[in-house]
Amino acid sequence: KHYFQKDYPSDVLTIPLYKDLASIKKLNKKNNEIIGDLFLNRKLIKKHSKKYKKTLIEEYQLVLVHGLLHLIGYSHEDSKKLSNIENTILKEVWNEK
């Protein structure tokens, strides 16, 4: 509530250490770098999988991809771009054509 100005639970919380992908690309490629933290809400993910008629695995994949995109700088400020990239990745994951 304090950090995200939201008064409801989220299926994923993303806490990036860098503001965008360009900043991440500047890191030394020889080092293992932490780019941030992801916290998954198992209870809400399970609830959403039923609500949106997806398997639990599909819902976890969606939430994970969404969170990873936030880690590299995508935000809901450009939700259309975020959604397009998310869908492109998930089509590959789910082998859709």
C-alpha positions in Angstrom: 0.0 0.0 0.0 2.7 2.4 0.9 5.1 1.8 -2.0 2.6 1.0 -4.8 -0.4 3.2 -3.7 -2.7 0.2 -4.1 -5.1 -1.1 -1.5 -5.6 -4.6 -2.9 -3.5 -7.7 -3.3 -1.4 -8.3 -6.4 -0.5 -11.6 -8.0 3.1 -10.4 -8.5 5.2 -7.7 -6.9 8.3 -6.6 -8.8 11.1 -4.6 -7.2 13.6 -3.7 -9.9 17.1 -2.5 -9.1 17.5 -0.8 -12.5 15.1 1.5 -14.3 15.3 0.0 -17.8 16.8 -2.6 -20.0 19.5 -0.1 -21.2 20.8 0.1 -17.7 20.9 -3.6 -17.4 22.8 -4.0 -20.6 25.6 -1.8 -19.2 26.3 -4.3 -16.5 29.5 -6.5 -16.8 28.4 -9.6 -18.7 31.0 -11.7 -16.9 29.3 -11.1 -13.5 26.2 -12.7 -12.2 24.0 -9.7 -11.4 20.8 -9.4 -9.4 18.4 -7.2 -11.3 15.6 -7.2 -8.7 13.1 -9.3 -6.8 9.8 -10.9 -7.7 7.3 -12.0 -5.2 4.5 -14.3 -6.3 1.1 -14.5 -4.5 0.3 -18.2 -4.9 -3.2 -17.9 -3.4 -4.2 -15.1 -5.9 -2.6 -16.9 -8.8 -4.6 -20.0 -8.0 -7.8 -17.9 -7.8 -7.1 -16.2 -11.1 -6.4 -19.4 -12.9 -9.9 -20.6 -12.0 -11.4 -17.2 -12.7 -9.8 -16.9 -16.2 -10.1 -20.6 -17.0 -6.4 -21.2 -17.3 -4.3 -24.0 -16.0 -2.3 -23.2 -12.9 0.9 -23.5 -14.9 -0.4 -21.1 -17.6 -1.3 -18.5 -14.9 2.1 -18.9 -13.3 3.8 -18.4 -16.7 1.7 -15.3 -17.3 2.5 -13.8 -13.9 6.2 -14.7 -14.2 6.6 -13.1 -17.7 4.7 -10.0 -16.5 6.9 -9.6 -13.5 10.1 -10.2 -15.5 9.0 -7.5 -18.0 8.6 -5.1 -15.0 12.1 -6.0 -13.9 13.6 -4.8 -17.1 11.7 -1.5 -17.1 8.3 -2.1 -18.7 5.4 -0.5 -16.8 1.6 0.0 -16.8 2.2 3.5 -18.0 2.4 2.0 -21.5 0.1 -1.0 -20.8 -0.5 -1.6 -24.5 3.2 -2.1 -25.2 3.6 -4.2 -22.0 0.7 -6.4 -23.1 1.9 -6.8 -26.6 5.3 -8.0 -25.5 3.8 -10.2 -22.9 1.5 -11.9 -25.5 4.4 -12.3 -27.9 6.4 -14.1 -25.3 3.5 -16.3 -24.1 2.6 -17.4 -27.6 6.2 -18.7 -27.9 6.0 -20.4 -24.5 2.6 -21.9 -25.3 3.6 -22.8 -28.8 0.8 -20.9 -30.4 1.0 -19.8 -34.0 
